[in-house]
Amino acid sequence: MEREYELQTHQAEDRHWWYQGRRRVIERAIERLQLPADARILDAGCGSGRNMIELARHGAVTGVELSSTSAELARERDAGAVVEGSVMDMPFDEGFFDLAVSLDVIEHLPDDVAALQELRRVTRPGGALLVTVPAYQWLWSGHDEVNHHHRRYNRRTLLAAAQAAGWQAQMTAHFNSLLLPMAIVLRALERLRPSTTKSSLDLWVPPAPLNWALRQPLRLEGAVIGRGGSIPAGLSLLAVFR
């Protein structure tokens, strides 16, 4: 990720409706796992460490982050230990963590199967992996290019990559479904009128009332996922593996 866009992301993630809503969805999914009180949790690709704050409610969190800029910000949050390095080769013993979390990370990596294998190596037998990824390759856009994505996923491609790495699927669910029709229209317009400029409009934080309104569907989706429900379509895909 380019440094300017990386910093814009960090500035937005505390207040932006999508980041707030995604944290709600993830929280509900983790609650279903019934982790032990002393759980050891890995945030693989932790960015600025914002998600580590919520993860720390469930156990002792360790973050791994490749960017030195992001790793330093994560340490300042003081939500857990932060190791600067790649999720492709982590300095942990086999089976060290009860839960590994990798949120919108593996789409950035050339070899997602190898990353998932490394996550499996550091997770204990019977432990869990929670991942989120952007959905649908046919929605590829300038947003993916700005973020240096290698791919988007559907259930089949995500499950295939995880199974190749030795994981067994426990649940999958889409989220951010309300904006899917709008995204389809915008992506179609982008293809008709491609732009050479890279925009960070996705990181614009709307006025408070609109920001609140956009967050509410994600809260509802989090409740559905928290009850074990599965949402059939959406801009993002969540999966839990064992």
Buried (B, 14 or more C-beta within 10 A) or exposed (E): BEEEBBBBBBEBBEEBBBBBBBBBBBBBBBBBBEBEEEBBBBBBBBBBBBBBBBBBEBBBBBBBBBBEBBBBBBBEBEBBEBBBEBBBEBEBEEBBBBBBBBBBBBBBBEEBBBBBBBBBBBBBEEBBBBBBBBBBEEBBBBBBEBBEBEBBBBBEBBBEBBBEBEBEBBBBBBBBBBBBEEBBEBBEEBEEEEEEEEEBEBBEBBEEEEBEEBBEBBEBBBEBBBEEEEBEEBBBBBBBBE
